[in-house]
Amino acid sequence: MNTKTRKLLFFNAREGLGVSVILVLLFLFLAVSSPYFLTVENITNLLLHSVFVMLVAFGAMFVLTMGGIDLSVGSILGLCGGVTGWLMMNGTNMWLAILAGLVLGTLIGTFNGVIITRLRISPFLATFAMLYIARGLLLLFTINEPIRDFATPQFKYLAQGYLLGIPMPVWIALIVFLICYFVFNGTSFGRFVVAVGSNKEAAHLSGVSTTNIRVRVYALSGLLAAASGVLLTSRLTAVQPLMGTSYELDAIAAAVIGGTSMFGGKGSVVGVAIGAIILALVSNGLDLLAVNQFYRLIITGLIIIIAVGVERLTSSRTETA
């Protein structure tokens, strides 16, 4: 077995190690603090709660590693879930409606990448504008009548069904995780994403099509946000105008907590998954301990500061070594 194969089959021992410690400490604290934490029902709800942010966070990880940012994913999630529900409400076949939602998310992401690379608009401004555009379109879809009474039993099964005793969204998130891990760690595309984030000019001089990579990464971010939107629509069986609000912040938080650098050039698919679970763990723990959920924002902010501080400290030591 060669070195590359071993890397694909086994996680790097250092990848996600620091954030794993945070996860274990939180897990142990809640296990001791609440008798309801270690129940099957609670652990199942915890995993379900993490899935929707996790899917979006995988896309955020690629974007941040490339040195960009995508603030539109929450609105893309809501719009694509809304379009899927609207099409089904108007008689469209379930699979065609899901495909339409996924394609729409990919196209919006591609559009983000094109205007960023071709018009040289900053990623922050371009995706911030798309946040409003996509949200406005969802409001237009829902202004006359709510999107509801569309979910068939097959569609509900996507987010409410179980396979081998495990919720379907968890299986879907596992499949997406494995695909993203392979793409990021085992393909030239993943290496190019890291190269562009580390030094865009050097990557360009090395023959990497930086424009193409950036457009493809934003397209992937849009696709994953749309996938989360379809799943959330299946879970809720209705679409509200504010669906997906703040998911862009949670996704970035999960990525950063998981070790992805805000400065580009470093990302971890494993870390992102753990980061999303930590966010769900904090929210779940506050519920179990009957603590106001507003503390979640404070705790999440503190965890982000610690994660970024550790990442910068580690990077500085590596550079001076």
C-alpha positions, 0 to 999 in steps of 0.5 A: 500500500503506497503513501497516497493510498494510506492517506486516503484510507486513514485520517491524518492523525493530526487532522482535527485533533485539537477540535476533537479534544473540545468535542470530547470535553463538551461531551463528557461535561454534558454526560455528567451534567444531564441524565437525558444527554446519553439517551438514544433519542437525544443523540439522534436529535443531536446528529440530526441538528448538526447535519444541515449546517454540516452540509453547508459548512463543507462548501464553506470549507472549500471556499475559505481554504481557497481564500474566499468567503460565501455569505449567500449560502443561507439564502441559497439554502432557503431559495433552493428548498423553496423552489423544490417545494414550490415545484412539487406543490404545482405537480412536478415529479419529486426527483425533477423538483429536487434536481431543479433545486440542486441545479439552481444552487449550482448555477447561483454559486457559479454566478457568484464565482463568475462575477467575482473572477470576471468583474473583480468584485470582492467575494464579500460584496458579491456574495453579500449582494447575492444573499439579498437577491436570493432571499428576495426571490424566496420572499416573492415565492412565498408572498401570495401563499405559503409553500406547504402541503407538497410533501409526499411520503417519499420526499418526507423519507429523505429527512424523516426516514430511518435506515438500519435505525439511523436517520437518513440525513445522517447517512446522506451527510456521511456520503457527502463527507466521504466524497468531500474528503476524497475530493479535498485530499485525493484529487488535483482539484483539492490540491489546487484549492489549497494552492490558490488559497496559499498563494494565488499568484504562485499557483497561477505561475505554476499553471493552475487555472485560478479563475476556473478553480474559484468558479468551481469552488463557488459552484460546489458551495452553492450545490451543497447549500442547495442540498441542505435546503432540499433536506431541510424542506423535507424535514420541515415539510413547509417553506418559510421566507426566513428559512436558512437565515444565519446558516452562512454564519453557522457554516463559517463558524463550523469550518473555522472551529474545525481548523479551516484558516480564514486566511486561506491555504488550510482546511479540514473536512474532518474538522468541519464535521466535528465543528458542526457537531460541536455547534449542535452540542452547544445548542443541545446542551443549553436546552438540556440544562434549561439555559437561554439559547442566546448564550449559544452565540456567546459560547460559539464566539468564544470557541471561534476566537480560541480556534482561530488563536490556536490556528494562528499560533500553530501557523506561526510556530510552523513558519519559524521552525 
